Amino acid sequence: MSRISIYEQWEKEGILQEKLIEIEGMARDGLVQQQIADNLAISIDTLIRYKKSYKGFCEALKRGKEVVDRQVENALLMKALGFKEVVSKVKVLQNGELVHYEEEVFHPPDTTAQIFWLKNRKPAEWRDKQNIEHSGKVEANNPFEALTTEELKKLIQMDE
């Protein structure tokens, strides 16, 4: 009698979709593969094999990671551009009474976030090291280029 995988067992028990949602959530929470394997009580090798063998398993991991990546991208963009948010605050009056209120707070653009964004999104223009080719020929506008040595000496003496 052949042994069935946990994945196939979940399918048989009708809990596969719940488990895939749970796996997606673990990936969304930022857990690495080893942690997900530990939480599922399987080895990392089994997790890798399931990713290759079961499309649903692989897609659940992928979806979870994509959501987090998008959230981080959005947060970085907001930090780079600056943003406003409404925050709830509490003020204690002299008589001890608590007053709850909301206040709009402006978070100014963050230069570090801007640099990071541009270096990654437009590396050709924003990387630290630029590769510039030089022809070896220096071109400059020299108004004295056509003058002889004698003429140059006369100009120097006139300046003194």
N, C-alpha and C positions, 0 to 999 in steps of 0.2 A: 504494500500500500504506500503510495507516494504522499509526502507531507505537503500541505498547502501553505502558501505564504500568509503572513499576517494580512497583507493587502487583500488576498483572496478570501480570507476569513472575514474581514470587515464587509466585503461584498456579500458573502453568504449570510451574514447576520443582518444585512440591511443598514449598516452604519457607515458605509464607505463615504457618502457625501459629508457626513458630520466630521469624519476623520480628516478628509481633505480640507475642509474649512478650518479645522484645528491646525493642520500643517501650514496652511496659508497664513494663518494668524501668527504662528511661531516665526515664520520667515518675515512677516511684516514687523514683528517686534524686534527684529534684528538678530535673532538667534542664528548661529552658524550651524553648518550641517552636523557637526559632532553633537551639539546641544540638542538639536532636533531628534537625532538618532537616540540619544540618551532618554529624551522625554517619551519617545515611542517604544522604548525598551528593545531597540534593535541595534545591531552593530553599524558602524559607519559604512562598512562594505555592503551590508544589506541595503542601507539607504541609497547608496550609489547604484546598486543593482536595480532597485525599485525605480529610480529615476530613468534608467535606460529601458526597463521592461514595461513600465506602466505610465502611459501618457498622462493620465489624470494626476498621478503623483508628481510628475515633473512640472506640469502646468500649475499645480497648486503652489509649489515652491517659487516658481517664476512670478506668478501673480503677486504673491506676498512681497517679494523683493522689489518689484516694479512700483508698488504703491509707496513703499518707504522711500525709494529713490526719488520719486516725484515730489513727495512731501519735503524732502531735504532740498531738492532743487528750488521748490517754491519758497522755502524759508530763506535760502541763500539769496534768491532774487529780491525778496522783500527787504532783507538786510542791506543789500547793495543799493537799492533805490530809495530806501527810507519808507516808513509807513506810519499810519496813525492807527491807534486802537483805543477802544473804550475799556477802561479798567474800573472795577468796583473798589471803592475805598470806604473806610470807616473813620469817623472823627469822634473823639470823646469830648463832649462839652464839659464846662466847668462843674456842672451839677451831676456829672457822671453818666449822663444820657448818651447813648450811642446813636450817631446819625450816619446812615448808609447813603452813599451817593455815588454817582458815576462821573468819571472825568476822562476827557479825551487826551491821550498822551501821544506826542509825536516822537518817533524814533528816527533820528537823522540818518542819512545814508552812511554806510560804513566803507571807508576806503579799502580796507583789507579785503572785504567781501567783493568789492568791485574789481580789484586787481586779480583775485583768485578766479572770478567769473571770466574776466577777459583773457587771462592766460590760458584757460581751458577751452573757452569757446572760440577764441581768435588767436591761436598760438603763433601764427606767422607774423602777426603785428605786435603781439604783446609778450613774447617770451623774453627772458632776461638776456639771452645771447642771440644777437642777430648775425646772420651770415651775409656779409657784404663783399662782393667781388670788386677788386681794384684792377684797373687796366695797367697801372704803373706810370701812366702819363699824367702829369700835373698840368692842368690848364688854368691860367689866371689872366686877368686883364692887367697888362703892364704898360702904363702910358710912356715909359722911358725906353721901351724895347727897341725902337728904331734909332735912338741916339748913339753916337760914337762915344768912346771913352773920353775924348777931349771935351765934347759937349757936356757930358756928365760932370766932369771936373769943374767946368765953368759955372754950372748950376750950383754945385756945392759951394764954390767961392762966393757966389752972389748971396747965398743964404747966411754967410758968416758975418 
